[in-house]
Amino acid sequence: MSGQTARLMSNFRPKIPVYAVTPNDWAQRKMQIYWGVVPLKGYTEDTTEHIISHAMYVVRREGYVESGDLVVFTAGDPATNIVKGKGAMTNMMHVIQAK
């Protein structure tokens, strides 16, 4: 949502692009300067499963992912990872083959 994970991933100068889906306009603008990050507009979702499903829909719709591609999703689940004084942190990763 905030682009924090995209920023951390960009520090590794990946050879493959990082597609960052966020509902926040301010986060999308901020991520435009991150190395290898393509910020995409998404919508606020209510569960982690819906966030991942919507992010897959967005990258497929934009033509960045094709059927059969392996896609790695990272996200922070606020229900399980509130760090005192720091808010939610990235705490999960899903590897999914696009259909």
C-alpha positions, -999 to 999 in steps of 0.1 A, spaced: 0 0 0 28 25 9 55 13 -15 79 4 13 85 -31 0 90 -18 -36 116 6 -23 135 -21 -4 133 -44 -35 146 -17 -58 178 -14 -37 188 -48 -50 187 -34 -86 167 -64 -99 171 -75 -135 133 -82 -136 107 -54 -130 89 -49 -98 52 -42 -103 39 -23 -73 1 -21 -71 -13 5 -46 -46 23 -41 -27 54 -29 -20 82 -55 8 96 -33 25 61 -31 22 56 -68 39 90 -75 66 83 -50 74 49 -65 80 64 -99 116 72 -90 125 37 -76 149 16 -96 131 -11 -117 97 -3 -101 65 1 -122 38 16 -100 2 6 -109 -31 20 -96 -51 -5 -77 -81 -4 -52 -83 -9 -15 -92 -45 -7 -104 -60 26 -84 -92 29 -50 -104 19 -64 -129 -5 -84 -101 -23 -53 -79 -24 -33 -106 -41 -62 -115 -65 -67 -78 -74 -29 -73 -79 -28 -103 -103 -58 -89 -122 -40 -55 -126 -7 -68 -139 -25 -92 -163 -48 -64 -175 -18 -42 -182 -1 -70 -202 29 -74 -179 21 -110 -170 12 -138 -194 -4 -172 -188 22 -195 -173 45 -168 -158 55 -172 -122 46 -142 -102 59 -134 -67 36 -113 -45 47 -97 -12 25 -79 12 21 -69 48 -9 -84 66 -19 -57 91 -39 -82 111 -8 -102 120 22 -80 120 17 -47 138 52 -38 150 52 -15 179 59 21 168 64 11 131 30 0 118 26 -29 94 56 -45 78 60 -70 49 54 -104 63 43 -127 36 52 -139 1 31 -159 -24 44 -175 -56 17 -180 -81 17 -193 -117 -5 -170 -138 -35 -187 -155 
